[in-house]
Structure formats: structure tokens, C-alpha cells
Amino acid sequence: MAIFKRGEYRDDHMDKVKIGIEVHQQLNTNKLFCSCPYRLIGKEAPDLIIQRRLHPVFSELGEVDEASMIEYKKDRVFEYQVFHTSNCLVEIDEEPPHRINQEALDIALEIAIQLRSKPIEEVHVMRKTVIDGSNTSGFQRTAIVALGGYVDSSNGKVGITQIAVEEESAGIVSADENKVTYKLDRLGIPLVEITTEPEIKDGAHLYEVAEKIGMILRATGRVARGLGTIRQDVNISIEGGTRVEIKGAQDLKLLPLLVDTEVKRQKALIAISEELKKKNAKPSNTQKDLTKIFSSTNSKIIQNGLKNNQAVLGLKLEGYAGILGREIQPGKRYGTELSDYAKSGGVKGIIHSDEDLSKYQISNDETNSVKKELGVSNKDAFVLIVAKPDNRAALENVIKRASMLRVPEETRRTNEDGTTNYMRPLPGKARLYPETDVPAIAITKDMLKRINSGKAESLEDKRKKLEELLNKEFAEKILKSKYLKLFEKLLETNVEPMIIATTLENTLVSLRREGFGIADLEKMLLEIFQVYKQGKFVKSAIPEILKLMSKDEDNTKTVENALEKGNLYRIRGKELKKIAEEFNYDVQKIMQKYRLQIDVADLQKLINERK
């Protein structure tokens, strides 16, 4: 994925775009409100399966959050896979939460200090309504720990709004219209959430700020590592548009493309809205049952629906001809926006008149009959759904979205290609209310003094230290690397830092491309470098030793066995002298044959002694 160069994307709205980011990072400690360990389950079978239905609750102001109501109307069953090794009664909401994990709170406060954020005087846990099933209780517990602060960037300081510590959600296993299945191993793992002010300038700047926050988090050495342990939610708006939250971006390289795509989407929606206003376009409020028209249809989609006692329901969109087929994102049209809303009403999607209906095997006669029944003229469009006869919600959602002659405030889901899809409306203040089962915690001067005295090096201190050990290029690589903590651990072997750095950043990448998977990497590298320090092999043999140790067969999991099997012991002394004489001291020929066994420095020393 290409990264934008600063200023590369030029657009009338770009200088008026507002971008903020929320970074969610798992912390490497026990769960937030119980003593269950941070342990993710692989393919193990669950020890228990439970099912729930969730419903929204009133806030302290007597309001119900709109996003929660939309999830509730989907009327889905939630199934939860429970594991004895990583869950307890707290996760299945059969026991009140315990006192907040002090270590997680300490880590969050340390991160706040690194970001120059001001810890609050007292931490109060709040409940945030979440009824998409990702939490068994129907809410997520969250607590603000610090306010303010900033991140330095090439475009100046980007302000931090707040820093919070909260529960991780359950991991989704599968989903359909009627049921969603989750694993509870992840539920309750502590997250630190860092929210910036909307002061980010463009996609390249967003990438820089997100990377910088990630580096600050890793520099503490107290956050979880690996795929899925950190993710970013991006908030974007342009002049004439509105704030849209894009959730779940895990790959930093995708962030500039997300900005570019969302800016273009909002621009396209603004243009469409203006066009529809001029046409005085509006959707009909009347849904019609068109099932009889398709009684002898060749359309497989409709046939399958009719076999399952479903109906074909239709809706007229007055003045919308040509609009539904208008592209607003790569590969996604305005009709996709309507389809996403329909899906939240319990259908798989829509069929609309701006599409080539022959791809659904819908005949011209059927199309003309639909137009006649709905009263559709050449200026109008129509939408069809296949759903239960009493399903009014899907087309009501289409009417709702088509009536929004503006950019709606939404939460959208990130796709791998940089496009997004509608998830739900932006949550409001009605989703928050106090958690009465967890006592408040005072942030005392003694607590902050203890955290300050034990906190890790700052990012800048780490950078200076690395630049003293490595060249500037590799110092920056290691600073950004997922192997930063491992690099620091391997330094204890007293092997030259550059050898450790090149092994982590070059050798491991090459081996992965060749298909070598290395389990127990830390243990393996510690042993390799300890034996290397004893002088038993040369540094050029490290890749071959890793290959041999990564294989299971023939007991090659130790360095000694790998050296034996690969004939990789270092050649020195009389044997080296014999080889040198055999090749008439030709360094190039000797190293060409023995580069994995002879250190060129040993050979050069022998040549110098001979002279």
C-alpha cells in the first residue's frame, strides 16, 4: 500500500478537513476487572457455551442511545464460547466486577505521563452501552485517567483530548442474520484508549501521528504485541460534511487511503444531496408487495427467497434515476449506502433500478411490471428486497437513508481495500452511565511518584540510546519494530548490537518469505547469540542455523545439533591455515566456498601474520 507524501493529495476540501484518531492498545497484564490472565485461545474447543439476548437501557437523562436501538431491532441471539483458562464468572456477567486492575491503571498512567497528559484526581468507571453482542453484559466499562497532553509531529503539536482505560470486547467467530457467535477469551483484557484533538492535517500526517503514538506505547515495554493488539479508529469530516467515525483500522499503511477515500465519499454525497434537493427528490413512504410479479421468475435470488416463504417488497424513489448507480467510493455506489442501511433491517442487501438487472436474471417484462406497479417514471428509481412479508424495517431504513440529503453522522467499518461500510449511527451521550459496582480510585501524589520512579525510558531517550549502539537507519528501524523489546533483551548476551539488529530486521524477514516459521523466537535467539559469543560459528551462519532450528525433524531444536547437522562449526587455527594454503591465500575463492564457516577477519589475520 503506497503512502502519501506530504502535500501529494490536493483537493479543495483538503485544507478544511478535520481528522482525529483514537488508538486502542491492549495492555500486557491480567484482565481489567478480574484476575483472569491475558490468554488468547487458538483452536481449542470451548468448555461452555451460553446464549443471550440484549436490550438497551435508559441513561440517567431518560434517553435511549439510537445506535443501541438499531442493534436491538436486529433481534439476534448472541452465543458465547467460554474457556476455563481465560474466563470466570465476571466475563459471563454472573458475578460483579472486581476492583480495577491496579497494574493496568499504572500502565495507563505511565503512558499518560509519556504523552504529557494530566492525570485526573479520581478515576470513576462508567458503563458504555454496547448491545452488538461484543460484551455479555450489554455495556463496556471505561474510565478516563488523564486529560490533555500532545504528540510532537512534523506539522506541530497534535493535542490529546483524553486517555482512558477500558475493557476489550469479545472476538467474533461467526455471524448471520439471526445469530452472532463470540469467543470470550479476549473479553476484559485491558485497553488504553488515546484520543487526539481533530488537528491532523491529512493522510500522511495521520500516519505519522498514529505511528508516533504506537512507538510511545511500545517504548514502555508494557503493552501487548502482535496482530490485533492495537487498532485505530479515525474521525474525519470536511466542510459541508460531518464527523464520521471509521473503526477497526489495524494497518497503519491503510490510514492515508482511508482519509482520501472518505474525503471523496463525503464530497460525492454533498454533490448528490445538492442535486436531489434541486430535483425535489424524495422516497415514497409506501412499501408494496410485488411477489406476484415474480411467481414464475428465473432469478435464483428471488426463487430461493420464495422457497423460504419470503416476499419481494418494493419501494419507489421519486427523482432518483441515475443517482443510485453514482460511484462514491471505489467499487461502491450510492446504492451501496442504501443497501448497508437495509442490511441493518435484517436482509442481505437490495436490488435497485440503476443496476444491470439481467445479472439477477430479472427479465424486462418483470422490470416493466415493477415500474408500473410502483408508478416509476423515467426520472425515478426503485428498490427491491427479498424478505419476510412482515419485514418493514429494511425498506424503512432505505427510506430513512434516502431522505438524508446530507452526509449522515455514522460509524463505519474499515475494509481491506480502504473503503468503508455503514455500521450504525454515531453513539451519543445517552450510552454512558455510572458503574455502581466498582469504587472510584483516587490518583494520589504517592501513586504518581511511584509510577514516575519506575517508568520506562521515554521515546526520545530510547532513540538516543539506539543511535549510540547502531547507525541512524537501524536505530529508527528498531525503534519502530515489533522486536524492540526482544532487541533490548538480546543485548544482554553482549553480542554486537548490529548483528542482533540485522538478524531481527533482515534475516527474519527473509526467512518468513522463504516459508520458515519460527516458534519460541526469543528462546531460540538467546541460545544462538550465547553460543555465538563463545566463538563456535560465524555470523553469516545465523540464517542457516535458524532454518535448521525451525524444523522439527531430526532433533535440530538446539544450536549444537544445528551446527552438527549443517557442518557449520567455525574453522580456525591449523584447519584454517591448511585451507588457506590449499587456495594459495586467495580470499575471494576461500570465502566463496567457506563463507558459512570462516570469519573473514580470521583469514585476514592469518594472511597478515604470514606476511
Secondary structure by P-SEA (a helix, b strand, c coil): ccccccccccccccccbbbbbbbbbbcccccccccccccccccccccbbbbbbbbbbbcccccccaaaaaaaacbbbbbbbbbccccccccccccccccccaaaaaaaaaaaaaaccccccbbbbbbbbbccccccccbbbbbbcccbbbbbccccbbbbcccbbbbbbbbbccccccbbbbbccccccbbbbbbbccccccaaaaaaaaaaaaaaaaaacccccccccbbbbbbbbcccccbbbbcccccccaaaaaaaaaaaaaaaaaaaaaaaaaacbbbbcccccccccccccccaaaaaaaaacbbbbbcccccccccccccccccccaaaaaaaaaaaaccccccccccccccccccaaaaaaaaaaacccccbbbbbbbcccccaaaaaaaaaaaacccccbbbbbbccccbbbbcccccccccccccccbbbbbbcaaaaaaaaaaccccaaaaaaaaaaaccaaaaaaaaaccaaaaaaaaccccccaaaaaaaaccaaaaaaaacccccaaaaaaaaaaaaaaaccccccaaaaaaaaaaccccccccaaaaaaaacccccccaaaaaaaaaaccaaaaaaacccccccaaaaaaaaaaac
